[in-house]
């Protein structure tokens, strides 16, 4: 009997040594229960239910006995690859939302203010300049329509001169409308009288020489060009930054300095514990080394250009918030009705000089008696000329200033500037240093944790150093070039010239160590969602003085004046009430920093 029992024991040992699993022990089956549960939770059902002696044949999760076979490991590798990409996009979602929402609010506020400015200007014409209201309204429609379209155009393909041309066209086309009032009174004709078309074309063509509106068109075109250009460049820069890190676009370039090693390291970190029958989170140090190794190339090559891009945009946003501007877009749009009114009043007050110059260039007025009747009404009192509906602006302004102030707060600066260099700490923030999966077993991670520098990856225990990690991918190179280009566009709006030396050193000395604070661990880790609250608010204000140049007086700016044209007679003010000519002194949010861009003279 004793010999029989010894024989049974020997046979059982032999069957186990030969890998026979037809009758696994109950303890062997229990060793994979945790793994089976985890596999089922992610949709993997065709997996071993007990340990098998194929662990040494696996590519990544090698062990003498394993709860995974080769097919299971392939599925785990694909799964961890997709999960890694998803979490990279999740880490960048805060930056994407910040940049896109700021651009959206800025663009919407510009459109809203343009619409309000147009409405106000038309009301002023109706209140003060009744005889020119009808034909002038269509000209204002075209002018403001051009401003509205520019808000949605790419400043790289749409030159600022297009706005100068729009301002020039507004005043050159407005000249015959205004001068008709003068000519009707001088010739003592009915208000329905209209100029002959050829005469209108002469007035339009000679408006540059006659300069009926003084310097107002020139100064206004200059202000419109630089303020709208700076605003549009900022919108464009924000949009590009958001597009760069959006989930779909970033998949084409972000994530791998060395794809094969990265996927293997990620699988060893996240999934090999399952094959070992464990359900433990990775150790923090292991996670940091793996993510830094995967992102080594992006961190090394992209960190400095990204930081330079963000700091340039943040500088422009700060200039807006701090009122570092001689002309701001919101103030410009709020005062636009007054400046157009001032130009018309200038023409009215210098009617006699203008009339003499018109006769010199275009001859006496030529009338078309078949022109349609233009009805006139009694002049209205401009009771609402200085009234700007503050309540309608509050909501739009509050949303914008909230975004702009949030853009530059300390937490935002740290998270955005350190997007690449701090990504490892962010993704690994919810992992511990004890009783965790260290890549081989549950315990502590005792290997050195390397920094984000490319050179540090030579000592990364989770990767074998290869020269390919130091090679710049073509897609990454395109991203770098675009970031530098956008950065320079933004800096050009902040300086009188294209010299931007203050920010050239950041990329020259960029080390990849990270521009932000490495301790960004407050927010999401590998397994968390990133929720961002709305932002705080703030405001600012600014003023824009208006100057004009009288005819016949030497122009200090060197603008041409015609001294050969005859000038005589007293000034005539016709069909006009004296407008206030100055926008209300209101406390309004400062909207945009201006840039010094050369513009051509209008009149």
Secondary structure, DSSP 4 states (H G I P E B T S, - for coil): -HHHHHHHHHHHHHHHHTT--TT--HHHHHHTHHHHHHHHHTT--SS-SS-BTTGGG-SSS--SSBS--HHHHHHHHHHHHHHHHHHHHHHHHHHHHHHHHHHHHHHHHHHHHHHHHHHHHHHHHHHH-HHHHHHHHHHHHHHHHHHHHHHTS-TTTS-THHHHHHHHHHHHHHHHHHHHHHHHHHHT--TT-EE-HHHHHHHHHTHHHH-TTTTHHHHHHHHHHHHHHHHHHHHHHHHHHHHHHSHHHHTTTSS-SSHHHHHHHHHHHHTHHHHTT---PBPHHHHHHHHHHHTHHHHHHHHHHHHHHHHHHHHHHHHHHTT--SS-HHHHHHHHHHHHHHHHHHHHHTHHHHHHHHHHHH-S--EETTSPP----PPPP-TTTT---HHHHHHHHHHHHHHHHHHTSHHHHHHHHTTTTTHHHHHTTT--SSSEE-SSSEE---SPPP-SSTGGGGG-TTS---GGGGSPPHHHHHHHHHHHHHHHHHHHTTSSSS--GGGTHHHHT--SS-SS-TT--SS--TT-----------------------TTS--TT-----SSS---S-----S------S---------------------
